[in-house]
Amino acid sequence: MTQLQRAREGTVTDSMERVAEREQVSAEFVREQVADGQAVIPANVEHDRLDPMIIGREFATKVNANIGNSETESGVEEELEKLHTAVHYGADTVMDLSTGGDLDRIREANVDHSPVPLGTVPIYEAVKQVESVEEFTHELLLDVIEKQAAQGVDYQTIHAGVLMEHLPLTDGRKTGIVSRGGSILAQWMEENGMQNPLYAKFEEICEIFAEYDVTFSLGDGLRPGCLADAGDDAQFAELDTLGELTRIAWDHGVQVMVEGPGHVPMDRIAGQVERQQEVCDGAPFYVLGPLVTDVAPGYDHITSAIGATEAARAGAAMLCYVTPKEHLGLPDAEDVREGLAAYRIAAHAADVANDREGARDWDDALSEARYDFDWTRQFDLALDPERARSYHDQTLPGDNYKEARFCSMCGVEFCSMRIDQDAREADGEMTEIEEETDVEVSAAAEVNRPPVGTHEVEGEPSLADVDLERDYPSADD
């Protein structure tokens, strides 16, 4: 039985208990949210290494990291390094978007080593098995979806909402169809004169997902790829179909989250989130960005993190990160780190703005350490401790500077906090902080307390003990 089916019958599963512990809420509240479809626990029964987590607007905002190779770049070792980096820097889930090389080998390695839920887009593999896009069949799609479910994938992006009648609505767009899955299906439908096979076979996909407890991530194949296309008829026609499919999946006892844009002007983001929540009956919303401007290639982790904060503040449950390489190239491990930093900031800022219980305790604890010139504590509390320590030590590397009442930005003479403290001490107004913040006992969810990126399973995914040829023989062996 799926988490949704067991929640509906009143059972609190082990996964729900673990989620409640991580979120600092009652297990019964977790069960109710899952039963109502307002939250999902992506947890394939075949994913043995998984440390369960939950995605829903009533819980801490989550962050997904996309990894994966292309036809020309990256293999198993590089992908495991990206996985390690993603988990280390706080990804709550990871999507393997690989489109080249030995896809099975990469996917199996990721499932084996990932303590966080792993997602995929099965149509990519289906396309790799045929000579041209129009040749893949309904049966091939179902076979790929079932194989990936059996391998332990926790959620799959299924672009079932892109219908033949929606395609003319994309005429006149500045950037057309920017989703890889959406463009593949549009070409298939035009070449074959048939309805989207993922839509036609949706109930059969539901049966596969129910067997393995795979969560639907209903793909937004017609999402806007630029500000000019945001909120057009094509985007919202697909959204209406996703609402229909959400209810069909629920009828089959399958968990659902819904993917969203994309590129959206900042003043329209909240309205788009609210519309999705209404159309899809509160199913968790999982958004890519949104990017609030189109002018910053190389910095789209920033343009999108701005939109992501607003989306999460309005009720989006999970944010799909964007790296500095977006629109430009395949991200490497350092790009993964940069993207995750931007999105962990966005998620946490939204949780603070939404007054999520305990979320600001982390901020308060770091502020107290900063005013006390407790540099070591500042580093330990930082979102990225290694980066914070490295930047400080570039100019003041000695251990004696870890107790200094200044940094190199202002120096001794112009440090405002030192000046303030000295003045208060001189006139006798200096008082101790009445109650220092203890993040160890905070009511915040684990993702709103340092250190991020920790999981109950022992250790992080590491290459140290992996023999790639032995553990994951190539298809040619």
N, C-alpha and C positions, 0 to 999 in steps of 0.2 A: 504493500500500500504506500501511497505517496504521503509526504508531510501534510498536504492539504486534506487528503481523505482521513488521515488519522486525527488531524485537528478537528475536523467536522464531527467525528464520532466521540470527541471529548478526551482523546488520549494526549497526554504530554509526553513527547518522545525525548530520547536522550539528546537529540540535536536541539530541541526546544529548551531543555534544561541548560545546555551549554550556552546557547544564545542569551538566555535570561541572565546568566552569570556575567557574560561579557557586556551586556547592555545595562546591567544594574536595575532590572525590572523583574516582575514576577513571571514565572513560567506560564501561569494561566493567562496573563496579558499577551504573551507571545503566541500562545495557542489561539486565542481569540482573533488576533490580527491575521494569522495565517488562515484560519478557518473562514474569515470574511474576505479573503483574497486581497487584503490591504497590505500584506507583506509576504515575502517569499524567503524560504531557506533553501538555496540551491545546494543539493546534497545527493548526488548520484549514489545509488547503493553500491556501485563498484569502485568508488573513489575512497580507498582505505585510508589514505594519509590526511584526509580533509579535517580541518578544524572548523566546525560549522559557524556560519554567520548569517545575519538577517538583513534584508533590504526592504525598507518601508518608511513612509514619511513620519511615522511616530517613533522612529529610532534614529540613532546617530547617522548623519549623512555618510554614505560610503563612496569609495573611489575605485574605479576600474582602470587597470593598465593594459593597453593593447601591446602585445608583442607579436612576433612572427617574422618569417623571412619572405623574400620575393624570389622570382625565378633566377635572379642574378646574384643575390646577396644572402649570406648567413646559412649555417647548418645547425646540427643538433647541439654542438658544444656552445656556439654563440647564443642559441635560443635558451639554453639552460642558464647561461650567464645573465641574460636579460631577466629570466624568471627569478633568479637569485636577487638581482638588483631590485626588481619590483617588490618582492616580499620584504626585503631588508628595509626599503624606504616607505613601506606602509600601504601597499596595494591591498585592498580588501578582496578584490577578485582580479583575475587575469584572463584576457582573451587571446587565444592563439589564432592569429589571422594569416598563418602561413599559406602561401600560394605556389611555392616551388619546392623542388627536391623531394625527399622521402617524407611525405606528410605523415604517414602512419608512425614512423620512427620518432619524429619530432613530437607528435601528440602523445604517444605512449610515455616518452621521457618526461614530458611536462606533467602528465597526470601522476606519474610515480613520485615526482619530486615536489609537487605543489601542495602546501597546506591550506591554500585558499581555493575557492571555487574556480574552476576552469571553464571558459566558454569557447565556442567555435562558431564558424559560419560554414555549414556543410556544403553549401552550393559551390564553394571554391574547389573542394575536392572533386565534386561531381563533374565540374567543367574540365578538370585536369585529366579525367578518364576518357574523354572523347576528343575527336579530331577538331570539331568546331562546336560552337555553343548550341546550335539548333539540334544537335544530335543526342543530347542527353534526354533520357526518358523518365517518366514518372517512377518506374521501377528502380532505375539507377539512383534517383534521389532518395527513395525510401531505403534502399540498401545502404547508402552512405550514412544516412541519418541513424539507422539502427546500429551500424558498425561503430560509429562514434559514441553512441549511447552505451554500447557494450564495453567500450574502452574506458569508460568512467567519466566522460565529459558531463559537467554539472548543469550547464545551460547552453542552448543553441539559439543563434539568431536565425529566425525563419522569416523571410520576406514574403509572407503570404498575403499581405494587404495591397500589393501592387496588382491591380486588375487591368485587363485590356481596355476597359472603358475609361481608365484614368490616364492612359498614355497621351491622348490628344490634349489633355489639360496642361501638359508640360511644354507644348508649343509656345514659343515666345519667351521662354525663360532665358535669362542671360547665361546660365551655366548648365541648363538641361538637367539630366539625371546624374547626380554625383555619387550616389551609392554604388559600390561595385556590384553588390547583389541585385540592387534594383535595375542597373543597366543590363546585367546579364539576363535577367528575367524579361525585361522589355524586349531585348533582341530575340529571345527564344519565342515569345508570344507573336512578335511580328513575322518571324520566319515560318512559324508553324500554324499561325491562324487559330491558336487555341488559348484557352484561359490559363492563367498562372497555375502550373502544376502543384505548387505548394498550397495554393488555395483549394484546388480541386481535391487534393489528397489530405486535407488538413485533419480530418477525423482519424485517418489511419496514422498520421504522425502523432496525434494525441494518444493513441493506443500504445505506440512505441514508448513515448515519454512516460506514460503511466507505469509501464513495466519497470523502468529503471529509475523513476522519479527524476527525470530531467525537467528543468524549468524552461518554459518558453521565454525567449527574449524576442518579442515580436518586432521585427526590423522595420525601420522607417526608410524604405527604398526610394521614396519620393521626397526626402528631406531637402530643404533649400540649401544650395551650395554657395549662396551669396546673400547679402542683405536684400537685394532687389527682389529675390524670389521668395522671401520669407512670408508665410501666411497666405500663400496663393491657393487656388482651388485644388490643385493636384495634391499638395500637402494635406489639406484637410479632408479631401475625399478618401485618401488612404487612412487617415486617422479614424474616420467613421467605420471603415472596414475593420480596423484593428479592434475597435470596441466590440463589434460583432464576434470576432474571433476570440477575444478574451472570454466572452460568455460561453462560447462553445468549449473552449479548453477547460473552464471551470466545471462545466457539465460532465466532463470526463475525469474530473478529479486531478487535473494537472495545474501546477503553479504557473503564474504568468507575470512577467513585467513587460513594459512597453517602452520601446526606444523612441527618442525624440531628437529634434534638430540640435545642431546644425549651425546655421548662420542666422541670427535674429537681432534686430536692433534692440538695444537695452530696454527701451521703454515698452517693448511688446513681449518681453520674456514672461513676465508674471501671467499675462493673459493667456499665453500659450500653455503654460503649466496648468492653469485652472481649467482650460478647455479640455485638455487630456484627462484630467481627473474626473470631469463630468462625463465625457464620452465613454471612458473605459471603467466607469464605476469604481474609481479609487485604486485601480491596479497600480503598483509602483511604477514611477516614471524614471527612466534611465536616459540621461541626456548627454550628447556629445557637445561639450561647451555649454551653451552656444557662444560662437564667436560674435563679438559686438561690433567689429569693424573688419574690413577686408584688406586693409592697407599695410599689414605688418608681417609679410613672410619672414620667417626666421624668429619671430617673436609671438607666434600664435598660441604658445602655452600661456602667454599673458593676456592676449585679447580674448581668449576663450575662458580663462579662469575668472575674469571679470563677469562674464555672462553666467558661468557656472555658479558663482556665489549668489547671484540674483535668482537663478533657477531653483537652487536648493532652499533659499530663503522663502520662495513661493510654494515649496512643497515637493520638488523633485527629490527622489530617494537615493539615487546613485548618479555620480558624475563620471563620465568616461573622459579620462585625461586626454590632452593634446600635447604633443611634444614640440620643441622648437623646429623639428624637421617637417612638421605638417605642411603638406602641399609641395615639399621640396625633395624629400628622400626618405629612405628607410632608417628609422631611429636605431641608434646603438645603445649600449648600456648607460652611457652618460646622459643621453637624451631621455632615457627612461627615468633617470634620477631627477632631471630638471622638470620633466612633466609631472612627476609625482609630487615634488615639492610644491609646485604651483597649485595643484589640485587638493593636496592635503590642507593647504592654507585656505583655499576656497571653501572646502567642506567644513572646516573648523570655524571659519568666520561666519558661515551661515548658521551653524549650530549655536554660536554665541548670540547672533542676531535673533534667532528664534527662541532664545532663552531656554535651550535644552538643559535639563538639570545637570549642574556641575560643570558644564562645558567651559565656563570662564575661569574655573579654578586653576587651570593650567596657565592661563594668561596672568592671573594674579600672583601665582607662585613665582613665575619668571620675573615679573615686575619687582617683587620683593627682593629677589636675588640680585637684580640689577642695581637697585638702590643701595643694597648692602655691599656692593662691589665684590660679590661672591662669584668670581668668574667661573670657577669649576662647576658650581651649581647652575649658573646660566647655561653653560655648555651642555650639561646633563639634561636640562629641561628643554633645550632647543629642539625644534622639529627635525633638524638635521645636525646633530651634535658635531659630527666630523667637519662639516662645512663651517660652522660657527667657530670652532676651535682653530681651524686652519686660517680663517680670515684674521682672527685676533693675533695669531702667532706670526703672521707675515711681518708685522712691524714690532711686536713686543713678545718675542719667543721665550724669554727666560722665565723660569719658575717663579722668580721674585715678582714678576708682573701679574701673577695670578692672584695676588693680594693687593695690587696697586689700586689707588682711588682715582683712576683715570684710564683712558685708552688713548690711542694715537690720533683719534679724530680731533679732540679738543686739547689734549695734553694736560699737564698738571695745572697750569694757571687758569685755564678757561673751562674746566669741567663743571658744568652747571650743578650736577648733583653734589659734588664735593663742596662747591661754594654754598649751596643751600644748607647742607648739613653743618658746615662750619658756622654759618650765621645763626642757625637755630641753637647750636650748642653754646654759642657765645652769649645769647640773651636768655638761655635757660628754657627755651621753648621746645627743644628736641625731646620727643617722646618715643618710646618703643612702639612698634606695631602691636596692637592689642592682641591679635590672634593671627599668627602666620598660617598661610594656606598649606595644607598637607595633601598633596595630590595622591598620595598612596591610599588615602581613605575617602577620596572624592566620590561623589555619587555619579560622576560622569561615566559614560560608556568607555570601554578600553580605547577606542579610536580617538577619544578626547582626553587622553592622559598619556604622558610619555612613559616609556618609549613607544613610538608607533612601530608597526611591523613585527610585533611579537605574537607568537601563536603557541597553543598548548602543546602541540607536537614537538618532539625534541629536535632542537636545532633548526637551521634554515636550509633551503635547498642548496646543496654544495656540490661542486665538481670533484672534490677531493677523493671521494670513494667511488667515483663512477668510471667504469671501463666501458666506453661507448660501444666498441666493437663486440664486446662480450654481452653487455646488457641490452643493447639495441642494435642488433645486426642489421645491416642495410638490406634493402630488397634484393640486391644483386648477390648477396652471400648465400 
